[in-house]
């Protein structure tokens, strides 16, 4: 039996043995209780040993290549009779986020119920699949106890034996609204922090600044008074900066002008030099500080 090419044998090995690494470098291999396809960018399954001695598995339902799908089918067969949680782990992400998985479960339940409503035949099949996913979600919550703040509607769904599409979709809509509100609050705090950092940077109290919420470029005088520094970590001499400023003020075409090795791309609304686009307001603010 060649474990390098026999996916069923390797999947069985992964499920029942705890090798730190097996068949590393091949199309399918396991390492530290994680089974991979073609590399660490795609997780097929993850073995988790719980404190109570039980072993459970996360199985990735995401799709990739034809060969990966074959490997997944072999793994599913090997996992038969074990406790398995079907989750979505995108390629190149490998994010094991229990909170994300809970949201995915609710979305999957909603998908099944919508299919049930549209089905002309076998509607019960979709309903039973929705109930199966719900029961798996309940076990998932019981097993991992994710730090997830369930809404009132979500709690009601978890406590019911039957489900309706409207009920689940309303809960998902409410969850998305709560997530959006939380994100906005976090962004607002981050924006305020960034504005504070910009002020510190302008006062030479910060060496570097990383701006995520503004694309504006800021200018300041270096501590030694010799250089003009930008908030994107570039700098030119004060002399070269003043020459360019005076050319702009005189109405000259500065396109192609070289300023300490940087070439001016244009002046259209703002001064564009490389990855910098400095607004006229910022240029004038700095020029006034320098009394040019």
N, C-alpha and C positions, 0 to 999 in steps of 0.2 A: 504494500500500500504506500503510495507516494503522497505525503501530506502537502507537497509543494503544488500539486495539480489537482488533487482530489478535494474539492470544496466541501463535500459532505463530511469527509474524515476530519478536515481541519475545523469545521464548525463544531463537530462533536467534541474534538479535543478542547476547543475554547470553552465549551459549556461545562465539561466535566473535570478539566485540569486547570491548574493555576500557574502555568509557566510564565515567567516574567516576559519572555519573548519567544515566539515560535514562527518559523518560516519568514523571518524579517527580510524585507527586500523583494518579496514575491507579490504576485497579483492580489493575494489575500493573506493577511498575516495577523497575529495577535501580539499585543504588547501591553503589559501591566493591566490585564483583564479588560482590554479593549480590542475589538476585532475591527480591522481596517480593510478597505478595498483600494488597491493601487497606491496607497500612501496615507499619511496622517490627515489629509484633507477631507477624507470621507470615512466617517464612523459607520460601521454596520450595526454593531451592538456593543453594549457596555455591561459588564458584570459588576454587581454591587453587593457586597456582603454587609448585612445589617448587624446592628449591635446585639440583636436577639438571636443571632446565629443563622438566620434565614439568608438565602441568596436569591436575589431578584435580578432581572435584566431590563435594560432599556433597549428597545429595538427601533432602529431608524427607518421610518416609512418613506423618507425622501427617495426620489429616483435619480439615477445617473445613467450609466451605460448599460448595454444589454448584458455584459459580463457581470457587472455589479448586481443587476437584478437577479441573475442566476445565483450569485453568492448569497444574496438576501434570502432567496427561496430555500437554499440549503440550510441556512442558519435558522430560518423559521421552523423547519422540520426538526432540527436538533433541539430547538427550544420547546418542542411540544411537551406538555405536562409540567412545564416550569412556570413560575410567575413572571409574566412579561408585560411591560408597559410600552405601548406603541406611541412613539413620539416623533416629532419632525425636527431633524438636525440638518440644516442646509449644508451643502458642500462648502469647504473652506471656512466654515464657521466653527464647528465643533463646540458650539455653546451649549453647555449643560445647565440650562436655566429652568428650575422647577416652576417658577412663576410664569414663564413663557409657555411651558408645557400645559399648565392649567388653562390658560387662555386658548391654546390650540385645541384642547379637549372640548371646550364649550363651542368653539367654531365648528368642530367636526360633528358634534351633536346637531347643531343648526343645519349643516349641510345635509345630513341624513333626513331630517324632518322636512326640509324643503323638497328633497327628492320624493319623499313619501306623498307630499301634497300634490306633486305634479304627475305621479305615477298613475298609469291607467290600469296596470296589473301589478301584482306583488307589492302593493304598498306596505303590507305588513312586514315584509322583509326589511324595508328601510326603517320602519318603526322599531323592530327588534334590534337592529344594528345600533340605532340611537340609544336604546336602553342598555345594550351591551357596553357601549362607550361610556355611558353615564356610570355604570357599575365599575368599570375600570378606573374612571376618574375618582370615584369614591375610595377605591382601594389605594390609588396613587396618593391621595390626600392623607389617608390613614397611615400609609407607609413612610412617606417623606416629610409630612407635616410642613409643607411650603409656607413661607412667610407671605401669604397672599391675603389681602384684605377683601373678603367676599362681600359683595353687595347683598342687600336684603333679598333681591330677586334670585341671585345665584344660590343663596342658602335655601330658598324655597324649592328650587329645582333639585338640589341635592337631597332634599327630604321627601321627594315625591316618587311614586311608582310609575306614573304615566307622565308623558310630556306632550306639550303642544308647541307648534312652530312659533306662534306669536309670543308665547311665554319665554322661550329661549332667545329669540331674536331681540325681544325687549331688554332682556338681561345683558346681552352682548352689546347692544347699543348704549345702554347705561354704563357698562364697563368702559367702552371707548370714550365716552364723555368724561368719566372720572379720570382716565389715563391722560386725556388731553388737558384737563384742568391741572393735574399734577405736573405735567410736563411744562405747562405755561408758568406755574409757580416756580419751578426749578429754573427755567430759562430767565425769569424775571430776576431771581437772585443772582444768577450767573452774569446777566447783563449789568446789574448794579456793581458787582465785583469787578467786572472788566472795566467799567467806567472809572472805578476807584484806582485800578492799576494803571490806566492811561494817565491819570493825574500824577501818580507817583513816578511814572516813567518820564513825563514831561519835566518833573522837578529833579530829575537825575537820582531818584531814590530807588529805582529799579534798573538793573542792567539790561534785561531783555523783557519783552512783552509778547504774549501770544493772544491775538484777537480772533475770536470765533464768531462774534455777533456783529462786527462792523468790518467793512472792507476799507475804511478810511486809513490813509497813511499820515502819520504825524511826524513833525520835525522838532529837533531840539539841538541846542549847542552842547558839545561835549564838555566834560568837566575841565579840560585844559584850555578850552576856548578856541581850539584850532580846527575843529571839525564840525560839520553839520551831520547829525545822525538821524536816521529814519527809524520808524517803529518796526521796519522789516529788516533791521540789523545791517543796513548798508550805511556808508558814510562817504562824504567828499570834503575837500578842504573848504574852509569859509571863503577863501579867495575865489575858488572856482564857482561856488554857489552864488556869490554876489555878482560875478560876471554874467552868469546865466540869467539872474533876476533882472539885471539892468537891460539885457538884450530883450527880454520879454516886455519890460516896461516901455522900451523904445519902439515897440511894434515890429521888431525884426522877426523874420521866420527862423525859428530855432530848431526846426526839424533837421536831424543829422548832426546837431551840435554835440561835441564830445566834452563831457564833464568828468574829468579824472577817470577816464576809461569807460564811462557809461555813455551810451548814445541816446540822445533824445529822439523818441519815436514820433512825437507830435504834441501839439497843444490844442486840444479840442474839448473845451469844458474843463479839463484838468491837464496837468503836465504828465505825460506818459514817458517813463524811462524804464525800460526792462519790465519787471513785474510790478513796478510802482506806478500808481496813478494818483498824483497829489492834487488836491482841489486848489482852485485859485484862492479860496478863503484861507486855507491852511498856509499857502505860500505867503499871502499878504500878512497873516497873523505873525508868522515868523520874521518876515522882513521888518515889520513895525518894531518887534522886540529888538532887532539888530540895528534899528535906526538907519536903514538903507534908503 
